[in-house]
């Protein structure tokens, strides 16, 4: 398993945990947000993983430039789901 896939699994687990905690413990999460700005750190980690995946996608030579740009836009708009769907596999 590559480091990139490990980062994507970690990001997915963090985002699912954040959503579930927000759903069940709203006051607790709002207090954490007020003190530590958790959503900012989660967004920064999300953008770092997205940047690494996009870098890997644009390095692949067997994909046409049009398909690379389509994947890039869909990853931006679909977020973590787009990252899982168009995860670059080295063939």
N, C-alpha and C positions, 0 to 999 in steps of 0.2 A: 504494500500500500504506500503510495507516495505521500510526501509531506503535504502537498496541496489537498489531497483528499482528506487527510487528517484535519487540516484547518477547516475544510468545508463541513466535516462532521461536527467539529467543535462549535462552529458558527450556528449550525442547525440546532444543536442541543441547547445552546445559549438562548437562541431566539424562541424556541419552544418553551423553555423554562420561564423566560420573561413573560411570554403571553399567558401561560398558565398561572403564574404568580399574580399577574395583573388581573386576571379574571377572578381568581378566588380570594386574593388578599389585596384589594384595591388600596386601602389605607396604608398598609405596610409598604407597598411599592411607591405610593405617593410621598411617603416620608423619606424613603431612600432616594427618590428622585430629587427631592428638595435639598437633601444634604450632599449627595454624591454625584448627581447628574449621570445616572447609570445609562440612560438612553444615548448619551453622547459617546461614551466608551463603546457601547454596542454598535453604534453607527460607524465609528472609526474602524473597528474590527471588521465590520461588514464591507466597508470600502477597500480595506487592505486586501481582504480575500478576493473581492471582485477584481481588483487591479491585478493580482497575481494570476487569476484565471484568464483574464483578458490578455495578459502578456503571453501566457502559454498558448492561447488560442491563436494569436497573431503570429506566433512562431511556427505553427504547423504549415508545411509547404504543400501538402496534398489537398488543401481546401482553397477554393477560388476566393478572390478578394471580395466579391459581392456576397458570398456566403459568410465570410468573416464579419463583414459589416452588419449583416442581418442578425447574426448571432450576438454581436456586441449590443445592438439596440434592444434585442429581446432580453438579454441578461440585465440591462439597465431597468427595463420596465417590469419584468417579472421577478426580479430580485433573486431570492434564494432558490425559488423553484426553477427559474431560468438557469441558474448556475448548475443545478443538478441535471437538468435536461441536456444542456449543451456543455457538459464537463468534457474538457479536451482529453481524449484518449490517444496515447502515442501508439500508432499502428505501425 
